[in-house]
């Protein structure tokens, strides 16, 4: 009589239920695993054989067949080891005929029968809860992670012997109790760069305030040493924490990637991901053999920073156009199709030319006009159309460096961002979005109404600044954020004018 129990396979940010079936038949001794598994799945035969023998059980003789259903779904990784071993022992009557229909098993076996941790336990546990499972057996090292999902009992497993004895009723694996509230008890993070400690560049700091408040994309440009990188990294000091739903969503992405800290199983701080210009396409947008999330997804609900923006290949920059617009990335590979969320604030920092001093008032540029144009043309029109704020960073004068930041303590940037985001949260509570940058064109028309003077200004700007329809709506979104920072219900002429100042990109590119 075949034995049956359940495991799970990760597909993107979602999961697929996998039914493990095992049958032991008379005949020549053999061991087969069918069901479209990859190399790691087929190698589990050796791990399962050794684990069963080394834990005091009898490896079944005869013909052994293990089926991973559904057969059309590609399975990968070693996370089915525990389920396969238990299913074989049940099929050979070494485990009592207990009903396992409300249990899900995940874990990789070592040769001695210990259970190693696996990736993606957080989304797997959430999937099991949604599918109505009452219990999930996970590696001991992943128990804290799984316990972040409420509504399902988590049982930490140290070895194959422990779980088999528990299922036989001779010992009891204690249900894991989550005694720490990782969401509400997150430690305060010390930031490498704090916006209040930056001297000068008030215009740039205001652009960061707008960007953080409304989720708007931003590009800094200027000569080397002007502080572009420091300013970009200081945005983390004014961004608030993730809410619980965002924290779970971001933590799932890190769990799938194997980047979730074992001692901190919930990402509470908004991620800030810095990408080097030598990064590959797969590492940026996602991909690989198992189609893992890339940097744009690991920056979800946080910030993605491209330093030395024009040193990136045009191919990578153009690949950002769809996620910048839609907030998600569609990846289609031979192993399957997945969708990962990618709602991030994009910040780029760049020099205006190869030598870096084009337009500098103190140092002469040595680049030819052709070199400058060729360098700046790496950024295409469609890419630039998805950027909301363009800010030139001038060199800080000596007097400003010596005197320090006189504005320190006058503005609480973090409090302003929090108030503006709460204002948007109340406005969009029935819209399915959270920030102004996420508004559709219909929502822009609904929440960004303008008077006649503002409409005339926008009309002139579309002609003089050559704004596209997308650029027009982005100006209105930025103006909406500027008004939100002032806690104003309506956008006025001054808000539109300020938003348009950030669209003046003639010098930058």
C-alpha positions as CSV (number, residue, x, y, z in Angstrom):
1,X,0.0,0.0,0.0
2,X,1.6,3.3,-1.1
3,X,2.2,5.9,1.6
4,X,1.5,9.6,1.1
5,X,2.4,12.9,2.8
6,X,2.9,16.5,1.8
7,X,5.8,18.8,1.1
8,X,6.2,22.1,-0.8
9,X,8.0,23.6,-3.8
10,X,8.8,27.3,-4.1
11,X,7.9,29.0,-7.3
12,X,8.8,32.7,-7.2
13,X,7.3,34.3,-4.2
14,X,4.5,31.7,-4.1
15,X,4.6,27.9,-3.5
16,X,3.2,24.8,-5.0
17,X,1.9,21.8,-3.0
18,X,3.9,18.6,-3.6
19,X,2.5,15.2,-2.7
20,X,5.1,12.7,-1.8
21,X,4.1,9.1,-2.6
22,X,6.2,6.0,-1.8
23,X,5.6,2.4,-2.7
24,X,7.7,-0.7,-1.8
25,X,7.2,-3.6,-4.2
26,X,8.6,-7.1,-4.5
27,X,11.4,-7.5,-7.1
28,X,15.0,-6.7,-7.7
29,X,16.2,-4.0,-5.3
30,X,16.1,-0.5,-6.9
31,X,15.3,3.0,-5.8
32,X,13.7,5.5,-8.2
33,X,12.4,9.1,-7.7
34,X,10.1,10.3,-10.4
35,X,8.2,13.6,-10.8
36,X,10.5,15.9,-12.8
37,X,13.1,16.5,-10.1
38,X,16.5,18.2,-10.7
39,X,19.9,16.8,-9.8
40,X,19.6,17.7,-6.1
41,X,16.3,15.8,-5.9
42,X,17.7,12.7,-7.5
43,X,20.8,12.9,-5.3
44,X,18.5,12.7,-2.3
45,X,18.4,8.9,-2.8
46,X,21.9,8.6,-1.4
47,X,21.2,11.0,1.5
48,X,17.9,9.2,2.4
49,X,19.5,5.8,2.2
50,X,22.4,6.8,4.5
51,X,20.1,8.7,6.9
52,X,17.7,5.8,7.3
53,X,20.5,3.3,8.0
54,X,22.3,5.6,10.4
55,X,19.2,6.3,12.5
56,X,18.5,2.7,13.4
57,X,15.9,1.9,10.7
58,X,15.9,-0.8,8.1
59,X,16.2,0.5,4.5
60,X,13.4,-1.3,2.6
61,X,14.4,-4.1,0.3
62,X,12.8,-4.7,-3.1
63,X,11.7,-2.1,-5.7
64,X,11.2,1.3,-4.2
65,X,9.4,4.1,-6.1
66,X,8.9,7.6,-4.9
67,X,6.7,9.9,-6.8
68,X,6.6,13.7,-6.5
69,X,3.3,15.0,-7.7
70,X,2.2,16.8,-9.7
71,X,4.5,15.4,-12.4
72,X,4.4,18.4,-14.6
73,X,5.9,20.7,-11.9
74,X,9.7,21.0,-11.9
75,X,11.1,20.3,-8.4
76,X,14.4,21.5,-7.2
77,X,16.6,21.5,-4.2
78,X,17.1,19.1,-1.2
79,X,14.1,20.3,0.8
80,X,12.2,17.1,0.0
81,X,14.7,14.8,1.8
82,X,12.8,14.6,5.1
83,X,9.5,13.9,3.5
84,X,10.9,11.2,1.2
85,X,12.6,9.4,4.1
86,X,9.4,9.5,6.3
87,X,7.2,8.3,3.4
88,X,9.5,5.4,2.7
89,X,9.5,4.3,6.3
90,X,5.7,4.6,6.4
91,X,5.4,2.5,3.2
92,X,7.6,-0.2,4.8
93,X,5.5,-0.1,8.0
94,X,8.3,1.2,10.2
95,X,6.1,4.2,11.1
96,X,2.6,3.6,12.3
97,X,-0.3,4.3,9.9
98,X,-0.9,7.7,11.4
99,X,-2.9,10.3,9.4
100,X,-0.4,12.9,8.1
101,X,-3.0,14.9,6.0
102,X,-2.7,18.0,8.2
103,X,1.1,17.9,8.3
104,X,3.7,19.4,5.9
105,X,7.4,18.3,6.0
106,X,10.4,20.4,4.9
107,X,14.1,19.6,5.4
108,X,17.4,18.5,4.0
109,X,19.0,15.3,5.4
110,X,22.7,14.8,6.2
111,X,24.2,11.3,5.8
112,X,24.0,10.8,9.6
113,X,20.4,11.7,9.6
114,X,20.6,15.3,10.9
115,X,18.2,17.8,9.4
116,X,19.8,20.9,7.7
117,X,18.2,24.2,7.1
118,X,16.7,25.1,3.8
119,X,15.8,28.3,1.9
120,X,12.3,29.8,1.7
121,X,10.8,28.5,5.0
122,X,8.9,31.7,5.6
123,X,6.8,31.7,2.4
124,X,6.4,27.9,2.7
125,X,4.9,28.2,6.2
126,X,2.6,31.0,5.0
127,X,1.5,28.8,2.1
128,X,0.9,25.8,4.4
129,X,-1.3,28.0,6.7
130,X,-3.3,29.3,3.7
131,X,-3.8,25.7,2.5
132,X,-5.3,24.6,5.8
133,X,-2.4,22.6,7.2
134,X,-2.3,22.5,11.0
135,X,1.3,21.4,11.5
136,X,4.6,22.0,9.7
137,X,7.8,20.1,10.5
138,X,10.9,22.3,9.7
139,X,14.6,22.1,10.4
140,X,15.4,23.3,13.9
141,X,17.5,26.2,12.5
142,X,14.5,27.5,10.5
143,X,11.9,27.3,13.4
144,X,12.2,30.9,14.4
145,X,11.6,32.0,10.8
146,X,8.6,29.7,10.4
147,X,7.1,30.9,13.7
148,X,6.6,34.4,12.3
149,X,3.5,33.0,10.6
150,X,0.6,32.8,12.9
151,X,-2.2,30.2,12.7
152,X,0.0,27.0,12.2
153,X,1.9,24.9,14.7
154,X,5.7,24.8,14.0
155,X,7.7,21.7,15.1
156,X,11.5,22.0,15.0
157,X,13.3,18.8,13.8
158,X,16.8,18.0,14.8
159,X,17.1,14.5,13.1
160,X,15.1,12.0,11.2
161,X,15.0,9.7,14.3
162,X,13.4,12.4,16.3
163,X,10.6,13.1,13.9
164,X,9.9,9.3,13.3
165,X,9.7,8.6,17.1
166,X,7.4,11.6,17.5
167,X,5.1,10.2,14.7
168,X,5.2,6.8,16.3
169,X,4.2,8.4,19.6
170,X,7.3,7.2,21.6
171,X,8.7,10.7,22.0
172,X,7.3,14.2,21.6
173,X,8.8,17.0,19.6
174,X,7.8,20.2,21.5
175,X,5.9,22.8,19.4
176,X,8.0,25.9,18.9
177,X,6.8,28.9,20.9
178,X,7.8,32.2,19.5
179,X,8.5,34.3,22.6
180,X,10.1,37.3,20.9
181,X,8.2,40.0,19.0
182,X,10.8,40.7,16.3
183,X,8.5,43.2,14.6
184,X,7.9,45.6,17.6
185,X,11.2,45.0,19.3
186,X,13.5,45.8,16.4
187,X,16.8,47.4,17.5
188,X,17.4,51.0,16.5
189,X,19.8,51.0,13.7
190,X,22.8,53.4,13.6
191,X,23.1,54.8,10.2
192,X,26.5,55.3,8.4
193,X,25.3,58.7,7.2
194,X,22.7,60.8,8.9
195,X,21.1,63.6,6.9
196,X,21.3,66.0,9.8
197,X,25.0,65.7,9.9
198,X,25.5,66.7,6.2
199,X,26.7,70.3,5.7
200,X,25.1,72.4,3.0
201,X,23.2,71.0,0.0
202,X,19.8,72.0,1.4
203,X,18.3,71.7,-2.0
204,X,19.5,68.1,-2.3
205,X,18.3,67.3,1.2
206,X,14.8,68.7,0.3
207,X,14.8,66.4,-2.8
208,X,15.6,63.4,-0.5
209,X,12.7,64.5,1.7
210,X,10.3,64.5,-1.2
211,X,11.7,61.2,-2.6
212,X,11.4,59.4,0.8
213,X,7.9,60.8,1.4
214,X,6.3,59.9,-1.9
215,X,8.5,57.1,-3.2
216,X,9.9,59.1,-6.1
217,X,13.0,58.2,-8.2
218,X,15.9,60.5,-8.0
219,X,19.2,61.2,-9.8
220,X,22.1,63.2,-8.4
221,X,24.7,64.6,-10.8
222,X,27.8,66.7,-10.2
223,X,31.5,66.8,-10.0
224,X,33.5,64.2,-8.0
225,X,33.6,64.8,-4.3
226,X,30.4,66.8,-4.1
227,X,28.7,64.4,-1.7
228,X,26.3,62.6,-4.1
229,X,27.0,59.2,-2.5
230,X,26.8,60.4,1.0
231,X,23.5,62.2,0.3
232,X,22.0,59.1,-1.3
233,X,23.0,56.8,1.6
234,X,21.6,59.3,4.1
235,X,18.0,58.6,2.9
236,X,18.0,55.5,5.2
237,X,18.1,57.8,8.2
238,X,14.8,59.4,7.3
239,X,12.9,56.3,6.1
240,X,10.6,54.7,8.7
241,X,10.3,51.0,9.4
242,X,8.2,48.6,7.3
243,X,4.7,47.8,8.5
244,X,3.9,44.2,9.3
245,X,2.5,43.3,5.9
246,X,5.5,44.9,4.2
247,X,8.0,43.2,6.6
248,X,6.5,39.8,5.8
249,X,6.7,40.4,2.1
250,X,10.3,41.6,2.1
251,X,11.3,38.9,4.5
252,X,9.9,36.2,2.2
253,X,12.1,37.6,-0.6
254,X,15.2,37.4,1.6
255,X,14.1,33.9,2.8
256,X,14.0,32.6,-0.8
257,X,17.4,34.1,-1.4
258,X,18.9,32.5,1.7
259,X,19.7,36.0,3.1
260,X,17.4,36.1,6.0
261,X,19.4,36.3,9.3
262,X,18.8,33.3,11.5
263,X,18.7,35.4,14.7
264,X,16.5,38.1,13.1
265,X,13.9,36.2,11.0
266,X,11.9,39.4,10.1
267,X,13.2,42.3,8.0
268,X,11.8,45.4,9.8
269,X,14.1,48.1,8.4
270,X,13.6,49.3,4.9
271,X,16.3,47.7,2.7
272,X,19.0,49.9,1.1
273,X,20.7,47.9,-1.7
274,X,23.9,49.3,-3.4
275,X,24.8,47.8,-6.8
276,X,28.2,47.9,-8.3
277,X,28.5,48.8,-12.0
278,X,30.2,45.4,-12.7
279,X,27.1,43.5,-11.5
280,X,25.5,41.0,-14.0
281,X,22.1,41.2,-15.4
282,X,20.8,38.2,-13.4
283,X,22.1,39.7,-10.1
284,X,20.3,42.9,-10.8
285,X,16.9,41.9,-12.1
286,X,16.9,38.3,-10.9
287,X,17.3,34.9,-12.6
288,X,19.7,32.1,-12.5
289,X,19.0,28.4,-12.6
290,X,16.3,28.6,-9.9
291,X,15.1,32.2,-10.9
292,X,16.0,33.8,-7.6
293,X,15.2,37.5,-6.8
294,X,17.7,40.1,-7.9
295,X,18.7,43.4,-6.3
296,X,15.6,45.2,-7.6
297,X,13.4,42.8,-5.6
298,X,15.7,42.7,-2.6
299,X,15.3,46.5,-2.5
300,X,11.5,46.1,-2.5
301,X,9.8,48.7,-0.2
302,X,13.2,50.3,0.2
303,X,15.9,52.0,-1.9
304,X,18.0,50.8,-4.8
305,X,21.2,52.8,-5.3
306,X,23.3,52.9,-8.5
307,X,26.5,54.8,-7.8
308,X,28.5,55.8,-10.9
309,X,25.3,55.4,-12.9
310,X,26.8,56.0,-16.3
311,X,29.3,53.2,-15.8
312,X,26.5,50.7,-15.9
313,X,25.9,49.0,-19.2
314,X,22.9,50.3,-21.2
315,X,21.5,46.8,-21.2
316,X,21.1,46.8,-17.4
317,X,19.8,50.3,-17.3
318,X,17.1,49.6,-19.9
319,X,16.1,46.5,-18.1
320,X,15.0,48.7,-15.2
321,X,12.3,50.4,-17.2
322,X,9.6,47.9,-16.7
323,X,10.0,47.4,-12.9
324,X,10.4,51.2,-12.4
325,X,7.0,51.6,-14.1
326,X,5.1,48.6,-12.8
327,X,6.7,47.8,-9.5
328,X,7.3,44.2,-10.3
329,X,9.5,42.1,-12.6
330,X,8.4,39.3,-14.9
331,X,11.1,36.7,-15.3
332,X,10.7,34.0,-17.9
333,X,13.4,31.2,-18.0
334,X,13.6,27.6,-19.2
335,X,12.9,26.5,-15.6
336,X,9.6,28.5,-15.5
337,X,8.0,31.9,-15.2
338,X,7.9,33.9,-12.0
339,X,6.9,37.4,-10.8
340,X,8.7,39.2,-8.1
341,X,7.6,42.5,-6.5
342,X,10.0,45.4,-7.1
343,X,8.6,48.6,-5.6
344,X,11.6,50.6,-4.7
345,X,12.9,54.1,-4.7
346,X,15.6,54.3,-7.3
347,X,18.5,56.7,-6.6
348,X,21.3,57.2,-9.1
349,X,24.5,59.2,-8.7
350,X,26.6,60.2,-11.7
351,X,29.3,62.5,-13.1
352,X,28.4,64.7,-16.0
353,X,31.3,63.5,-18.2
354,X,34.2,61.0,-18.2
355,X,36.6,63.3,-16.4
356,X,33.8,64.4,-14.1
357,X,34.2,68.2,-14.3
358,X,31.9,69.3,-17.1
359,X,30.1,72.4,-15.9
360,X,32.4,72.7,-12.8
361,X,33.2,76.3,-11.9
362,X,36.5,75.6,-10.3
363,X,38.1,72.9,-12.5
364,X,38.2,72.8,-16.3
365,X,36.7,69.8,-18.1
366,X,39.2,68.0,-20.4
367,X,36.6,66.0,-22.3
368,X,35.7,66.8,-25.9
369,X,32.1,67.7,-26.7
370,X,31.7,64.3,-28.5
371,X,32.9,62.5,-25.4
372,X,30.5,64.4,-23.1
373,X,27.5,63.7,-25.4
374,X,28.4,60.1,-25.9
375,X,28.8,59.6,-22.1
376,X,25.5,61.2,-21.3
377,X,23.6,59.4,-24.0
378,X,24.0,56.2,-22.1
379,X,20.8,57.2,-20.3
380,X,17.9,56.9,-22.8
381,X,14.9,59.1,-23.0
382,X,12.5,56.3,-21.8
383,X,14.7,55.6,-18.8
384,X,14.9,59.3,-17.9
385,X,11.2,59.6,-18.3
386,X,10.8,57.3,-15.3
387,X,12.8,59.6,-13.0
388,X,10.9,62.1,-11.0
389,X,13.7,64.3,-9.5
390,X,16.9,65.6,-11.1
391,X,19.3,67.4,-8.8
392,X,22.7,69.0,-9.4
393,X,25.1,68.7,-6.5
394,X,27.6,71.6,-6.4
395,X,30.8,71.5,-4.5
396,X,30.6,72.5,-0.9
397,X,32.4,75.7,-0.1
398,X,35.2,75.8,2.5
399,X,33.3,78.1,4.8
400,X,30.3,75.6,4.9
401,X,32.6,72.7,5.7
402,X,34.2,74.6,8.5
403,X,31.0,76.0,10.0
404,X,29.2,72.6,9.8
405,X,25.5,72.1,9.5
406,X,23.7,75.1,11.0
407,X,20.3,73.6,10.2
408,X,20.9,70.6,12.5
409,X,17.9,70.3,14.8
410,X,15.7,72.7,12.9
411,X,14.0,70.1,10.7
412,X,13.1,66.6,11.7
413,X,13.2,65.0,8.3
414,X,12.1,61.5,9.6
415,X,9.1,63.0,11.3
416,X,8.1,64.9,8.2
417,X,8.4,61.7,6.1
418,X,6.3,59.7,8.5
419,X,3.6,62.4,8.6
420,X,3.5,62.6,4.8
421,X,3.3,58.8,4.4
422,X,0.5,58.6,7.0
423,X,-1.3,61.3,5.1
424,X,-1.1,59.2,1.9
425,X,-2.0,56.0,3.7
426,X,-5.3,57.6,4.8
427,X,-6.0,58.9,1.3
428,X,-5.3,55.6,-0.4
429,X,-6.8,53.3,2.2
430,X,-9.4,52.1,-0.4
431,X,-7.2,52.3,-3.5
432,X,-4.8,49.4,-2.9
433,X,-1.7,51.6,-3.0
434,X,0.4,53.4,-0.3
435,X,2.4,56.1,-2.0
436,X,1.9,58.9,-4.4
437,X,4.4,57.4,-6.8
438,X,2.2,54.4,-7.2
439,X,-0.9,56.3,-8.4
440,X,-2.4,55.4,-11.8
441,X,-3.3,58.1,-14.3
442,X,-6.9,57.9,-13.2
443,X,-5.9,58.3,-9.5
444,X,-3.7,61.3,-10.5
445,X,-6.7,63.0,-12.0
446,X,-8.8,62.2,-8.9
447,X,-6.3,63.4,-6.2
448,X,-4.1,65.9,-8.1
449,X,-6.6,68.5,-9.3
450,X,-5.2,71.8,-10.3
451,X,-6.5,75.4,-10.8
452,X,-6.3,77.4,-14.1
453,X,-3.0,79.0,-13.3
454,X,-1.4,75.7,-12.5
455,X,-2.8,74.2,-15.7
456,X,-1.3,77.0,-17.8
457,X,2.0,76.5,-16.1
458,X,1.9,72.8,-16.8
459,X,0.9,73.5,-20.4
460,X,3.9,75.8,-20.9
461,X,6.2,73.3,-19.2
462,X,5.1,70.4,-21.5
463,X,6.1,72.6,-24.4
464,X,9.3,74.0,-23.1
465,X,10.6,71.0,-21.2
466,X,9.3,68.6,-23.8
467,X,7.4,66.6,-21.2
468,X,5.8,63.3,-22.3
469,X,2.4,62.2,-20.9
470,X,4.3,60.1,-18.3
471,X,6.4,63.1,-17.4
472,X,3.3,65.2,-17.0
473,X,1.8,62.7,-14.5
474,X,5.0,62.4,-12.6
475,X,5.2,66.1,-12.1
476,X,1.7,66.0,-10.6
477,X,2.7,63.1,-8.3
478,X,5.7,65.1,-7.1
479,X,3.5,68.2,-6.6
480,X,1.1,66.0,-4.6
481,X,3.9,64.9,-2.3
482,X,5.1,68.5,-1.8
483,X,1.6,69.4,-0.8
484,X,1.4,66.4,1.5
485,X,4.6,67.6,3.3
486,X,2.7,70.7,4.1
487,X,-0.4,68.7,5.1
488,X,-2.4,70.5,2.4
489,X,-5.5,68.9,0.8
490,X,-5.1,70.7,-2.5
491,X,-2.2,71.3,-4.8
492,X,-1.5,75.0,-5.6
493,X,0.6,76.9,-8.1
494,X,3.7,76.9,-5.9
495,X,3.7,73.1,-5.5
496,X,3.5,72.7,-9.3
497,X,6.3,75.2,-9.8
498,X,8.6,73.5,-7.3
499,X,7.9,70.0,-8.8
500,X,8.8,71.4,-12.3
501,X,12.2,72.7,-10.9
502,X,13.2,69.1,-10.5
503,X,12.4,68.3,-14.1
504,X,15.0,70.7,-15.5
505,X,17.6,68.3,-16.8
506,X,19.3,70.3,-19.4
507,X,22.6,70.6,-17.4
508,X,22.4,67.1,-16.0
509,X,22.2,65.2,-19.2
